[in-house]
């Protein structure tokens, strides 16, 4: 098995907000200028690797890394090994790491169900069968658990937002981003050249050039104090100066 990491060629959208619980349509419009370049604010502090194919970080700074054998490991913020998750693989491919309560969200492609799994591999909760919810089943590249909501991102179909009980809240027609993420209700993403940031309920899409130090990144994860950059040589960790 391999981690789901499928992306579409990026396209830039500004969103037009629809009614509650409905789909938000997108229209192609130039983005607004973003904040200043972050390269002068962060410095490389450590590298972890090199056999990492995906990773994620929880709210305590613990790092979850997926290796080439589809084994999921939990590391401290300093890179020390804390745990190894083996049994989660029986539920299918790992689409995303880390839930709000230290469980793990995985998308079971066979059952077409989003599942929350404990660190012992037990099933904690799950959504309804996606085949009953959607005419066209989302193919999640990224899942985020943030602020009491679960964000499922399909680059070809956009963002699907669920509550923790598995109820669909809304759909945003925001397509084609890599490294989709959510920080304080701001949705983040990128292409090969720009970072994008969008806040639902507004028409304000911001963009910022990607620093040269992050060139060639397989994946980038941004937090307020640390930027994680996965390359073929390992996971680079940049801390705020």
N, C-alpha and C positions, 0 to 999 in steps of 0.2 A: 504494500500500500504506500501511497505517497501523499504528501500534504497538498490540499487544493490551493494552487497558486496560479489561477488563470486570469489574465488581464486583457482588456481590449485597448486598441490604439486610443490614447486620450483625446477628449474633446472638451472644450470649455463651455460651460453653461451658466446663465443667470436664471434663477428660478422664479416663477410666478406662483405665489401661494394660493392654493385652493381652499375649499371648505374643510372643516375638521373631519378626520377619518377618511378623507378622499385622497385621490392621486394628485400630486403637484406636477404640473406640466412644466417643461423647460423650453426656453427659447434661446437661440444663439445670439449672444450680445457681448461686446467687449467688456472685459473685467475691469474693476476699479483698481487703482494702485494699492499695493500692499505695504506692510511695514518695512523698515530698513533691513538690509542684509544681516543675517544672524551669525555669519562666519566670524565676526570680531568679538562675539559675546561668549563663544564656547571653545573649549580646548579638548584635545584627545587625551583621555586619562587612562584607558585600558582597552585591551582587545581580548575577546574570548573566542575560542574556535579551535580548529578551522572547519570541522565537519558539520556546521550548522546550516540547515536549509530554511528554517523559519524560527520566529521567536515572538514573545510578547512579554509585557511587564505589568505587574499588579500595582495596586495603590500603595503598597509598602515598599516598592522598589525591588521586589523579588523578580528574577528573570526566568522565564520559562522558555527553554530552547528545544527545538525538534531537530534530531540528527538525521542522517541519511537513511538510517534503519527504521525511521518512523518512531523512535523512542523519545518520549517526552521527559525532560529533566527540569527540576526546579533548582535554581541557583540563588544564593543571596545576592544583594546588591554589590558585594565585593567579588562575586564569582565563585563562591564556595558551594559545593553540592549539598542540597537539602533533602531532595526526594527524587524518586524516579517513578513515573507513571507508565505502567505496562498494559494494564487491562483495558484502558480506554480504546485501544485499537480494535477490540472486538465489535465496537459500535460503528465502525467504518472509518473513513478518512477524517483526519483532524482538520477542521476548517478554521478554528480559532482557539486560542488558549486564554483562559482565566475568566471566571465569572465574578459577580460582586461578592460572593460568599466563599471564595476560594475553591469553588467547584469549576468544572470545565464545560464549556459549550462545544458540542460537536454536531455536525449535520450528517445524519444517516441517509445516504443517497438511496439505499435499497428501500427503506420505509418512507422516504421523503418526509422526514420528521426532524425538527431541531430538538436536541436532547441536552439536558444538563446532567452531568455525570460527576459523582464524587471521586475523591482521590483514591478510593479503593476499587473503582470501576463500577460501582453501583449506580443504577438509574435514579436520579433525584426528581426530575420533572421532564416534561416534554410538551411540545405544541401538538395541535391537531395535524393530521395528514395534510401536507401541502397540496396534494392532488385534489383535496376537497375545498381548499381555500382559494386556489388560483387556477385560471384557465391555462396559464403557462407557468410551470414550476420554476421558481428562482434557483439559480445555480450559485450559491454563495462562495465568494472568494474570501470574504472577511466578515467576522462577527464581532461586535463590540457590546459589552455590558457597561452602561454608563448612566448614572443619575436615575436609576430605577427603570430604565428602558433597555431593551436589547435591539441593536441596530444590525440588520443583516444586509450586506452589500453585495449586489450582483452588478458587475461593470456593464453588462448588457441591458439590465432592466432598472437599475437604480437602487434606492435605499428603502428597505422595508423595516418599519419600527414596531416592535412588540413590547407589551408589558411583561413582567416576570411570570405571569400566568399563561403566557403564550397567546394572548389576544392581539390581533393586528390592530395597531393604532392609526397608522397612515403609511403612505407610499410617496417617496420623492423621486421624481424623474431625473435624477442626477447621475449621469452615466459616464463611463470611460475613465474614471480616476484610478490611479494606483495608490496603494498604501492608505486606503480610507481609514479615518480615525475620528474619534469624538472627544473633545475636551470642553467641559462646561457648556454643553449644547452647541458648540461650534464644530462643524464638520470640516475635517481636514483631508487633503489629498494632494496628489502631484502628478506631473508627467515627467519627461526626461529633463526638462529645463526649469519648470516653475513649481512652487508650492501654491496650493489653492486653499482658501478658507471661506466657508459660507455659514451664516447663521440663519436657521429656519425662521420664517416669518418676516424676512427682510429681502431686499433686492441687492444687498451688498455682498458682492463676491470680490475677495481680495487675492492678489497674486504677488509672489516674491521670488526672485531668482534663487535657484538652488546653488549653494556655495560649491566651489571647485573641489573642495576636500571630500564632498559626498559623491563625486562623479563615479559612475559605474556601480552604484548601490543596487542590490537586489531588493532591499526593503529599507524604509526609513520610518522610525517611530519617534514622534516628538512629544515631550512633556515640558512643563514650564521650566524645569531645571536641568534636564538631561535630554540629549538627542542620541538615539540608538541607530546606527547605520550598519546594515548587514551587507557584507561584500563576500566575494569568493574566498578571501583570505581570512575571514572571521567576522565576528560582531564587534564593531568599533563603538566605544562609548565616549561621547563628548559631554563634558560637564560645564555648567556655567562658570565663567571666570570670577 
